[in-house]
Amino acid sequence: MREPSAGGESSDGQAAGPLAGLLRRCQMPPAHFDELHASPGTLRDEWEVFARLAGEMGPAQLGAAQATIERQLQDNGVTYNVHAGSGPPRPWSLHVLPHIVPARDWERLQPGLEQRARLLEAVAADIYGPQRLLASGHLPPALIFNDPGFLRACHGVRPVSGTRLLVLAFDLARSPKGEWTVVSARTQAPSGAGYALENRLTVSRVFSDAFRDQRVRRLAPYFHTLRETLLDHAPCPSGRPHIVLLTAGRFNETYFEHAYLSQYLGFTLVEGADLTVRDDRVFLKTVSGLRPVHGILRRLDDSYCDPLELRADSTLGVPGLVQAWRAGHVLVANAFGSGVLESPGLNRHLPGLCRELLGEELLIPSPGAWTGGTPAELDARLARLDQLVIKPLHAASMPDVIIGATLDADARRTWAARIRATPDDFVLEEYLPLSHVPVWREGDLQASGMMMRAFVVADGRGGYQAMAGGLTRVAGRDRLIVSGHRGGGSKDTWVLSTTPVERFSLLRGRIQPAAIARSDRVVSSRSAEHLFWLGRYAERSENTARLLRAVLARLDQGDPVISGASAPVVAICQQAGLLPHAEDETPETPPREWGARDFVRTLLRGLADAEGMRSVGWNVAQTAAVASTVRDRLSGDNTRVLNQLTGAMPRRGARPPTLSGALDLLDRVILWLVAAGGLEMAHMTRDDGWRFMSLGRHIERVLHVTTTTRCVAGAHAVGDPALLEWLLDLSDSIITYRARYMGRAEWAPVVDLLIFDDRNPRSSAFQMAKLAKHVRLLPDANLGGLSDELNELSARRNSEALRSAAFERTPPFREFLAACERTALDASDALTLRYFSHVYEPAHATLL
């Protein structure tokens, strides 16, 4: 390698900044295409320009940028759940340096990708139509009919859009000579486009100058075409079509992407239980009744979509959906039965099919592949198994591919025997050494194998449009295998242009005054329920955290009125789930006294315990869990706040924090929860979703303030100012009290502030008034006698007799507090029965 000259350039005129030096020194393995270097020590032109535009970015700056990206992804909740449902979601892995595709490469790739999409669409139209390819021998019938992805229920059906494959993805790799090859196709529910968009938004901020000056092509046109194609072809006789994005739910490995795309495209995010089929038409269950659905962008594989006609044990799909699609009443992207096109066995037939169906030569090849053959041919292939890749003939029959080079001699013999036993079940494919790109790992630039997933969308006019970018995936520590399940990562994909890049927005053109709309966003019954419980869990988390902080912060004062020996303190902690009840304890008996050490130890354990019902840790975990199900309805700031909150909580199995550590953590937990509540109030549109979330918060506040007040009202130390200040602290009302009375706490003004003052946003009166207001504004509200209960309590609260009873702590006051608690619980039950319960009813079509 030549040494750089003192003038800022190497002796051959190359840029000599710190990043350029790092890139030149990055060693790439032999026999693999080098994406970085044109020759040893010489960067490719696009990387020379990138290094110059990146500025003074040396190892320290590159490492800091990588750390910033990782923190941003963590805060934004960008996840890829490798093992869905087990353990916390894994943050998405994104490397700081982009993968750069020169304009000359894209000019060859783009028409090849679009051609392959047209070809697969033509194949699908034939095998689900006249089947001439099978009759003529261009496709082996066994390859199609034996594949579980071929759905006989879809034969003869012409999709309402006229196109079966609206979105496709192709996994590309480079041969050692630099030739692009299509390794596999994704035709059912291709994933990754949302991650590609997130990668772009993140990395382009780090290298903003390079991104602008290198003329990187935009991703937005792809998403614009996708949205407009769905809207234009959804069967809607009048008005704007209602498009939904069907997800398996938050435990799906790519759920982040589902929520992200639904927000970006403006589609409603739904699960199978949110939809129902009536008279061969699809409807969404909303809090206002059933709303027609005209198009579905599905993120479920074929077999899970309809338990009535496909996989009977699926709880993710919609009974009757296939029939509604067959009847032409709903657009489904992609059409059912598309999975058969993912078979690796199809690739070897594509060159001939391209000539037959399109009259063209296949522009991008696939690796050489073989299935079956004579015994001699099979023996010859198995003899070089270390140079081949083993794939299942039918994509669904084996979870992963096997690279022969990774097998030892015993494993190769085992696989050879297995293939000889059923040779027609496997595809033996030429191993393609992956091209290598630079990644920042362990404080240095290292080489890693890469593949690029390219996305193609139907343009609605019979053609296809390729995304000018994609999702570049890189191998983990095992440089031979690119897989998110094996610790792989990703890169932003920069496709360069030779001409200036036009700014492009997904938003539509100028809106005329007559088109201004204030219609509410659709709120499904499931979303309403989750928003309701988000409000309850978030408020409960804050209340429990305030209670724990108010107790722990006063322990060092040595006042027995705030200790494990104080009956009201122990009773309130027990009702909040921070302390267990004694086995022989009844509601009539006073709570047992706690020793100081056991008292503190148990409270601290509840802070970290995410498994204990209603502990701080458990409530925060539930808040995060239910928020993840409605993240498409939350702002990015709200999501970041909640992710920072959950990231700060002790992990499962961690030792309980010290007293000072617990108080510091509680301060931050309360701050984040208050911030989340403030964002809801300041930024959320006042639609039904916000109203249900607010109802959840107000119900929890009623229960909290009435329960804590009732426990203190019955205590012998009710007149103790320290106990009353503690009670005010629980409802965040100390500052208001001191500003009004400028004296020590006394029972009468305290109870007036917490129960009767409708100007105090933490009081019972304020919460009950809000409950009554929101209940009146709910759609088609028919909640039995709930409104009457709320009105009756309001009348009682305003009576002088109740105020006198409150000041004297007589039974009518305690009965009123108990009535407030019952009404709050009745409100929760009434809302559930009226708006949420039908989400879990058996789907209509299963009753036929």
MOTAKA-V398125 format. One record per backbone hydrogen bond with DSSP energy under -0.5 kcal/mol. NH is the residue of the N-H (numbers start at 1). CO is the residue of the C=O. If there is no record, write none. Layout:
nh co
NH CO
NH CO
//
This chain:
nh co
5 9
8 5
10 14
11 3
13 10
16 8
21 17
22 18
23 19
24 20
25 21
26 22
26 23
32 29
35 33
35 436
38 42
39 42
42 39
43 41
44 36
47 44
48 44
49 45
50 46
51 47
52 48
53 49
54 50
55 52
57 55
58 56
62 58
63 59
64 60
65 61
66 62
67 63
68 64
69 65
70 66
71 67
72 68
73 69
74 70
75 71
76 72
77 73
77 74
78 73
79 77
80 90
81 253
82 80
84 81
84 82
86 83
87 85
92 78
94 92
95 490
99 492
100 98
101 99
101 494
102 100
105 102
106 102
107 103
108 104
108 105
109 105
110 106
112 108
113 109
114 110
115 111
116 112
117 113
118 114
119 115
120 116
121 117
122 118
123 119
124 120
125 121
126 122
127 123
128 124
129 126
131 126
135 131
136 132
137 133
138 133
139 133
143 140
144 140
145 141
146 142
147 144
150 147
151 149
152 150
154 151
155 152
156 128
157 154
159 157
162 159
166 164
168 456
169 186
170 454
171 184
172 170
172 452
173 181
175 179
178 175
181 173
182 365
183 171
183 181
184 171
186 169
187 185
196 192
197 193
198 194
199 195
200 196
201 197
202 198
203 199
204 200
205 202
206 202
206 203
207 203
208 205
211 207
212 208
213 209
214 210
215 212
216 211
217 495
222 219
223 219
224 220
225 221
226 222
227 223
228 224
229 225
230 226
231 227
232 228
233 229
234 230
235 294
236 234
243 241
244 295
245 268
246 244
246 297
247 245
247 270
252 249
255 252
258 254
259 255
260 256
261 257
262 258
263 259
264 260
265 261
266 262
267 262
268 243
270 245
270 268
272 247
272 316
274 271
275 272
276 283
278 276
278 281
281 278
283 276
284 291
285 274
286 284
286 289
287 523
289 286
291 284
293 282
294 242
295 242
296 331
297 244
298 296
298 333
299 246
304 301
305 302
310 306
311 303
312 310
314 311
318 305
321 318
324 320
325 321
326 322
327 323
328 325
329 324
330 324
331 294
333 296
334 332
335 164
338 335
340 149
340 337
341 338
342 339
343 340
344 392
345 393
346 343
347 344
349 346
350 346
350 347
353 349
354 350
355 351
356 352
357 353
358 354
359 354
360 354
365 363
370 428
372 423
378 374
379 375
380 376
381 377
382 378
383 379
384 381
385 382
387 384
388 385
389 429
390 402
391 389
391 427
393 425
395 393
397 394
398 395
402 390
403 401
404 388
404 402
406 403
407 404
412 408
413 409
414 410
415 411
416 412
417 413
418 414
419 415
420 416
421 417
422 418
423 420
425 422
426 423
427 391
428 370
429 389
429 427
430 368
431 387
433 431
436 33
437 448
439 446
441 439
441 444
444 441
446 439
448 437
450 435
451 473
452 172
453 471
454 170
454 452
456 168
457 465
458 166
459 463
465 457
467 455
469 467
471 453
472 470
472 491
473 451
473 471
474 489
475 449
476 481
479 477
481 478
483 481
486 483
487 484
488 483
489 474
490 93
491 472
493 470
494 99
494 492
495 493
496 101
496 494
497 214
497 215
502 500
512 510
515 512
516 513
524 522
525 285
528 524
529 525
530 526
531 527
532 528
533 529
534 530
535 531
536 532
537 533
538 534
539 535
540 536
541 537
542 538
543 539
544 540
545 541
546 542
547 543
548 544
549 545
550 546
551 547
552 548
553 549
554 551
555 551
555 552
557 554
558 555
559 554
560 558
562 559
566 563
567 565
570 566
571 567
572 568
573 569
574 570
575 571
576 572
577 574
578 573
579 573
585 582
589 586
594 564
599 595
600 596
601 597
602 598
603 599
604 600
605 601
606 602
607 603
608 604
609 605
610 608
615 612
617 606
618 609
619 615
620 616
621 617
622 618
623 619
624 620
625 621
626 622
627 623
628 624
629 625
629 626
630 626
630 627
631 628
633 630
634 631
639 635
640 636
641 637
642 638
643 639
644 640
645 641
646 642
647 643
648 644
648 645
649 645
649 646
654 651
662 658
663 659
664 660
665 661
666 662
667 663
668 664
669 665
670 666
671 667
672 668
673 669
674 670
675 671
676 672
677 673
678 674
679 675
680 676
681 677
682 678
683 679
684 679
684 680
687 685
691 687
692 688
693 689
694 690
695 691
696 692
697 693
698 694
699 695
700 696
701 697
702 698
703 699
704 700
705 701
706 702
707 703
708 704
709 705
710 706
711 707
712 708
713 709
714 710
715 712
718 715
720 717
724 720
725 721
726 722
727 723
728 724
729 725
730 726
731 727
731 728
732 729
733 728
737 733
738 734
739 735
740 736
741 737
742 738
750 746
751 747
752 748
753 749
754 750
755 751
756 751
756 752
757 752
758 756
760 757
761 759
763 760
764 754
765 755
767 763
768 764
769 765
770 766
771 767
772 768
773 769
774 770
775 771
776 772
777 773
778 774
778 775
781 778
786 783
789 785
790 786
791 787
792 788
793 789
794 790
795 791
796 792
797 793
798 794
799 796
803 799
804 800
805 801
806 802
807 803
808 804
809 805
810 805
813 810
814 810
815 811
816 812
817 813
818 814
819 815
820 816
821 817
822 818
823 819
824 820
825 821
826 822
827 823
828 824
829 825
830 826
831 827
832 828
833 829
834 830
835 831
836 831
836 832
837 832
839 836
840 837
841 838
846 843
847 844
848 845
//
